[in-house]
Amino acid sequence: MTDEPYVELHASSAFSFLAAASAPESLAERVAELEMPALAIADRNGVYGAARFHTAAQRCGVKAHIGAEIAVSSFGRRLQPASWLPHIQQSEPARITLLCASQAGYQNLCQLITRFKMREATKTEGAATLNDLAEFSDGLICLTGGDEGPLTAALAEGGTDQARKATERLVAIYGRGNLFVELQRHQLRDEEARNQALLSMAASLQMPIVATNGVRAATVQDREVLDVLTAIRHHVPLDRAGRLLAANSARALRSSAICPRRPPTRSSSASDCNSRSTISAISSRITPFLMARPWTAS
């Protein structure tokens, strides 16, 4: 065990439209209540909540880490539910999570988002390409994502070999020191199976692992708000939303992440399974650029 504090490196606010329940201020206040030293906010395809989160984090005495979940068309579609389920979910590109390690990283993230949004002829969220990621990669730390990520989709479509190829494409862009295989646990059987596959793949590639919670709500109680937003997003009444809704309240902020079991090997990457030292190392690499100077549009 390690005494390193847990830092949540993957949380979305209500600025991830209809996909997360809590305002940036609520997330900052809850992190302070949990005595967590920092929080990384990563909304879908934008940094819309960054200014409010930065202000709230300063008020609460919490370090604000800024990032975004970025859709990447080159990785195909994100994982879709089984076809036999009663509701058909909208098809979306897989998303990776990018965290800004410096002011240059923040500028590159903003330019990356601007690049792929300006490319769209109609009002839509758009998606980046691998060339876009490579052009604006400096100063960014990449997490591979949870069920919205490319590795989860690759495992479902082509197994470990396809997930390995997706990982190697990201390594070529961000380098081994800036790419982390992300694991999440929300008490779901399919997710546990994916975690074991990702652990084995990461060990074989000697890639570091990091545990996050893929937060979508500040508190367990906010899960009810998330359910309502989910029903709105899919245009169905709440009482008919069924399995479109979250299976449980595990995506709320919590003070420690439950780590997947260690794989049978004792490689250096496998030792990151308890993940707090890895999380602390990532958090410490992030220069508090938004804490050190006033917010300005970039």
Beta strands, then each sheet from edge to edge (+ up, - down):
strand 1: 8-11
strand 2: 38-44
strand 3: 63-71
strand 4: 95-100
strand 5: 140-143
strand 6: 179-183
strand 7: 209-211
sheet 1: 1+ 2+ 3+ 4- 5+ 6+ 7+
end
